[in-house]
Amino acid sequence: MLKQKSPTHLSVAGAILFSLFSLAACGDGPATPIKPVQQTSAAQTAVARDTQNVGAIETVVNAGGAIVPSAVAAATQSAGAIATVVSAGQTAAPPISAAATESAAIAGTAVSAGQTALPTVIAAATQNASALATTAGQVTVIPQEVAQKVITTYATEILGTKVETKWAGGVSSDVAQLFSLSPKVKEAQVKASQLAVVSYGALLTNGAATVSYGSGAIAGDVTVDIKAASFGAFSLTLDQSPPTTEADALALAKLIFPTLADRAYVTTENTPRGFAWKFSGQVPSVDIKTLQATVVAESITLGVSPNGRSRTVLYVAVGRGDFATTIKP
């Protein structure tokens, strides 16, 4: 019988996850955000999940393999959790992520072969949990002032608007608390966080935001980096009645995000739930290697939705450079 890991790893409250806020229209008001937690929780969450993976696989072995598929699911979940830690900036984690993915493959092979005992998978999962526990103690907390600068710079340079942050740091569950994602933008954000060198999130005085940037390399200048290759998603709540026509809704969106006003938008939604538009094209930018003027691909999802009778939600997701393809047409 494999000795279980310490239960302390299983009691991680309010852990940082790479789930994101909604850019979908809904009539409900935003949920009350929980208190922000430090980036360390991301690694602790992965430790907890991988420890659970060990227990799940051990249970399968003891049961004679009758529920072996659950071992595959547990190992796959573990790999996903560790990949989240990698995206959160844990540079020591990639080998661990690879090991967890391998353990999922081993479990899948065992199922296909009809095997009923998976000691190799248990060993791999145990090693992953141990390595992650070490990684958890090596986490660097993202300074709030750094994240705040990225969020506000993006708002000014890409959207042409000013925002005030209540809290800023790594992309957290606090940001997720405010909204629930529309499927297309959720998929785009997940892809962006996996592609990006760095990702940040913020609770705003009137909404939430996430920014991911850097595809393989960064220039070190935030303005250059976000213009060259980035993904940003912002959702702002305005204390005003929702517009009732598409023309008024688009005019409001262009007023709030003036830098994006000259794009040739195509309507994707015109319903009682709100209005939405998309844009795909090329825009002026800067090459991060030469710092010379260039053009990059850009994709935008823009929308205006009612939030009750007296409030309006404006949302926008912008993918630039390599991140443009994260937003599906």
C-alpha positions, 0 to 999 in steps of 0.5 A: 500500500502506498503511503498517502501524502500529507492532507495539508496539501489537500486543503488549499482554499481560494487557490489561483486558477487560470479560469477567467471572467465572462465576456458573455451577456447576463442579467445577473450582477457581478458576484462579490469577489473573494480576498485575493491570494498570493501566487503561491496558491497556484503551485499548492493547488497543483500539489493537491491535485497531483496528490489526489492523483496518487490516491486515485490511482492507488485505489484503482490498483487495489480495486483490481483495475475495475475502474482503471479509466478513472486513473487516466482521468486523474493523471490527465487532470494532474497534467492540466493542473501542473501546466497551469503552474507552468503558465503562472510563471513556475520555471521549474515546473515544465519537467514535472508537467511532462512527467504528469502527461507521461503518467497519463499516457502510461495509464491509458496504455495500461487500460488498452492492454487490459492491465489491472495493476499500475505501479509505474503510474503510482510511482510517476504520480508520487514523483510528480507530487514530491517535485511539485511540493518543492516547486511550491516553495519556490514560487515568486509572487508577482508584485502588484505594481508590476501587474498594475502597470501592465493592465493600465498600460494595455488599457491606455495603449490598446483600448484608449481608455483608463482603468483603476485597479483595486488589486492586480497580480497573477490571473486569479480566481478573484477575477473569475468570480466577477463573470463567467466566460462565453465559450469562444472567449474562454477558449481564446483566453486559455490558449493565450495563457498557454502561449504567453510568456507572462499573464496578469489579472486585475480587479478593477473599480468597475470590472475585471481584466486579464492581459497575456503577452510575449510569444517565445520572447519579450522585448522588456518594454511593456508597451512594445510587447503588448503591441507586438504580441498580446491578448487582453480581455476587459469587462467594464460595468457602467451605471447607465441603462443599456442601449436598445439599438445596435447603432447606439450600442456600437457608438457606446463601445467606440466611445469607451474604447476609442483606439478600436473605434476605426475598425470595420466591425461585423455584427455577430449578435443582435438579440435581447441579450445584447450586441456583439461584433468582430474584427480581423485585420492588420494594424501598425505595431513594432517588431520586438527584435528590431524595434522597427515599425511593422504590421501585425495581425489583430482579432477583436471580439467586442460587445455590449450587454444589459446587466439589469435595467440600469447597468450596462456591461462592455466587454472586449477581447483583443488578440495581436500578433501570434495571439490573433489566432486565439480568437475564433471568427 
